[in-house]
Amino acid sequence: MELIDIIGFIAGICTATSLLPQLITTLKQKKAQEVSLLMFIVLLMGNALWVWFGVAKSELPIILTNAFSLLLNIIMLVLKYKYKDNE
């Protein structure tokens, strides 16, 4: 693995894990009122396109980190729907 791939993984991990505090807060409070539905839909689309781009370019750091972000976005949208009545 080249240094640039390691940098790519680290950058992607930082970006992907930035969603974790919001996800954890939502799970603890069982509320998602402050969560912007539109923002997460746009993020979801962006991450899906990054995964597609990574596959087309055969770039594993792009594929893996954005697939993880995509998963977190899907979980957040599910929680937004699940806790909609708790608002």
C-alpha positions as CSV (number, residue, x, y, z in Angstrom):
1,M,0.0,0.0,0.0
2,E,1.4,3.4,-1.0
3,L,1.5,6.4,1.3
4,I,-1.1,8.2,-0.7
5,D,-3.5,5.3,-0.2
6,I,-2.9,5.5,3.6
7,I,-3.6,9.3,3.5
8,G,-6.8,8.6,1.5
9,F,-8.0,6.0,4.1
10,I,-7.2,8.4,7.0
11,A,-9.0,11.3,5.3
12,G,-12.0,9.1,4.6
13,I,-12.1,7.7,8.1
14,C,-12.1,11.2,9.5
15,T,-14.9,12.3,7.2
16,A,-17.0,9.2,7.7
17,T,-16.7,9.2,11.5
18,S,-17.7,12.8,11.7
19,L,-21.3,11.5,11.5
20,L,-20.9,9.3,14.6
21,P,-21.5,12.1,17.2
22,Q,-24.9,12.9,15.7
23,L,-25.8,9.3,15.4
24,I,-24.9,8.6,19.0
25,T,-26.8,11.7,20.3
26,T,-29.9,10.7,18.3
27,L,-29.7,7.1,19.7
28,K,-29.3,8.4,23.3
29,Q,-32.0,11.0,23.2
30,K,-34.3,9.0,20.9
31,K,-35.1,12.3,19.2
32,A,-34.1,13.5,15.7
33,Q,-35.8,16.9,15.6
34,E,-32.6,18.8,15.0
35,V,-31.4,16.5,12.2
36,S,-31.9,18.0,8.8
37,L,-33.5,15.4,6.5
38,L,-32.4,17.3,3.4
39,M,-28.8,17.4,4.5
40,F,-28.7,13.7,5.1
41,I,-30.4,13.0,1.8
42,V,-27.8,15.1,0.0
43,L,-25.0,13.4,1.9
44,L,-26.4,10.0,1.0
45,M,-26.5,10.9,-2.7
46,G,-23.0,12.3,-2.5
47,N,-21.6,9.3,-0.8
48,A,-23.3,6.9,-3.2
49,L,-21.8,8.8,-6.1
50,W,-18.3,8.7,-4.4
51,V,-18.7,4.9,-4.1
52,W,-19.6,4.7,-7.7
53,F,-16.6,6.9,-8.7
54,G,-14.3,4.8,-6.5
55,V,-15.5,1.6,-8.2
56,A,-15.0,3.2,-11.6
57,K,-11.5,4.2,-10.7
58,S,-10.7,1.1,-8.6
59,E,-9.8,3.3,-5.6
60,L,-10.3,1.2,-2.5
61,P,-9.9,4.1,0.0
62,I,-12.7,6.0,-1.8
63,I,-14.9,2.9,-2.0
64,L,-14.6,1.7,1.6
65,T,-14.7,5.0,3.4
66,N,-17.7,6.3,1.4
67,A,-19.5,3.0,1.7
68,F,-19.1,3.4,5.5
69,S,-20.4,7.0,5.3
70,L,-23.3,5.8,3.2
71,L,-24.2,3.2,5.8
72,L,-24.2,5.8,8.6
73,N,-26.4,8.1,6.5
74,I,-28.9,5.3,5.9
75,I,-28.9,4.6,9.7
76,M,-29.4,8.2,10.5
77,L,-32.4,8.5,8.0
78,V,-33.9,5.3,9.6
79,L,-33.6,6.9,13.0
80,K,-35.1,10.2,11.8
81,Y,-38.1,8.2,10.6
82,K,-38.2,6.0,13.7
83,Y,-38.1,8.9,16.2
84,K,-40.3,11.3,14.3
85,D,-43.1,10.8,16.8
86,N,-40.8,11.6,19.7
87,E,-40.4,15.2,18.6
